[in-house]
């Protein structure tokens, strides 16, 4: 499996946060990792069918259906950076996560067509429990093949991202947005920047003096 680029990782995290937040706003809950994993799998399947490059995960068959190490890493990262919260098994967008989404509202407008795949998945599967969506997903055939996921050998890859050269459309993330997103998703970097700004306003930063 190929490693994701930094831009792909940031896009995946932003879309995951968007999916979780929109699920909440529609009155449903992400009741655990199994449900989140399967909803992302369903959304990426729709994208791959239409040759859309947005989610960039690699999924393989595991005990609870499609599994992605990338999803697990991104989930842990966003929990550690207070973009997401867990209450028991429930996963929510935090206030900090929602504020980040608000700052990128313009980016979401530019990518409205891409986000239709995410919104369709939410409308279809947000009401499901983790167990129910797992069973539905197990019963799906592999994309472009007839074999059901249920009968695929454990650890075999069952879904890969669309490569840019093969994509008809993709999530638009320019260099400036990428840089800003990278900063805002890093809590420690944001806190350091805020301290620097506060110190500058308070006049705590010494002016440069030449020693020559």
Secondary structure as the mmCIF struct_conf table of DSSP 4:
data_model
#
loop_
_struct_conf.conf_type_id
_struct_conf.id
_struct_conf.beg_label_comp_id
_struct_conf.beg_label_asym_id
_struct_conf.beg_label_seq_id
_struct_conf.end_label_comp_id
_struct_conf.end_label_asym_id
_struct_conf.end_label_seq_id
HELX_LH_PP_P HELX_LH_PP_P1 UNK A 2 UNK A 5
HELX_RH_AL_P HELX_RH_AL_P1 UNK A 6 UNK A 25
TURN_TY1_P TURN_TY1_P1 UNK A 26 UNK A 27
STRN STRN1 UNK A 30 UNK A 30
BEND BEND1 UNK A 32 UNK A 32
HELX_RH_AL_P HELX_RH_AL_P2 UNK A 33 UNK A 49
TURN_TY1_P TURN_TY1_P2 UNK A 50 UNK A 51
STRN STRN2 UNK A 52 UNK A 53
BEND BEND2 UNK A 54 UNK A 54
STRN STRN3 UNK A 59 UNK A 62
TURN_TY1_P TURN_TY1_P3 UNK A 63 UNK A 64
STRN STRN4 UNK A 65 UNK A 67
HELX_RH_AL_P HELX_RH_AL_P3 UNK A 69 UNK A 80
TURN_TY1_P TURN_TY1_P4 UNK A 81 UNK A 82
BEND BEND3 UNK A 83 UNK A 83
STRN STRN5 UNK A 84 UNK A 87
TURN_TY1_P TURN_TY1_P5 UNK A 88 UNK A 89
STRN STRN6 UNK A 90 UNK A 93
HELX_RH_AL_P HELX_RH_AL_P4 UNK A 95 UNK A 103
TURN_TY1_P TURN_TY1_P6 UNK A 104 UNK A 104
HELX_RH_AL_P HELX_RH_AL_P5 UNK A 105 UNK A 110
TURN_TY1_P TURN_TY1_P7 UNK A 111 UNK A 111
HELX_RH_AL_P HELX_RH_AL_P6 UNK A 112 UNK A 125
TURN_TY1_P TURN_TY1_P8 UNK A 126 UNK A 127
BEND BEND4 UNK A 128 UNK A 128
HELX_RH_AL_P HELX_RH_AL_P7 UNK A 130 UNK A 138
TURN_TY1_P TURN_TY1_P9 UNK A 139 UNK A 139
BEND BEND5 UNK A 140 UNK A 140
STRN STRN7 UNK A 141 UNK A 141
HELX_LH_PP_P HELX_LH_PP_P2 UNK A 142 UNK A 142
TURN_TY1_P TURN_TY1_P10 UNK A 143 UNK A 144
BEND BEND6 UNK A 145 UNK A 145
BEND BEND7 UNK A 147 UNK A 147
STRN STRN8 UNK A 148 UNK A 148
HELX_RH_3T_P HELX_RH_3T_P1 UNK A 149 UNK A 151
BEND BEND8 UNK A 152 UNK A 152
HELX_LH_PP_P HELX_LH_PP_P3 UNK A 153 UNK A 153
TURN_TY1_P TURN_TY1_P11 UNK A 154 UNK A 155
STRN STRN9 UNK A 157 UNK A 159
HELX_LH_PP_P HELX_LH_PP_P4 UNK A 161 UNK A 163
HELX_RH_3T_P HELX_RH_3T_P2 UNK A 164 UNK A 166
BEND BEND9 UNK A 168 UNK A 168
STRN STRN10 UNK A 169 UNK A 170
HELX_RH_AL_P HELX_RH_AL_P8 UNK A 175 UNK A 184
TURN_TY1_P TURN_TY1_P12 UNK A 185 UNK A 185
HELX_RH_AL_P HELX_RH_AL_P9 UNK A 187 UNK A 201
TURN_TY1_P TURN_TY1_P13 UNK A 202 UNK A 203
BEND BEND10 UNK A 205 UNK A 205
HELX_LH_PP_P HELX_LH_PP_P5 UNK A 206 UNK A 208
#
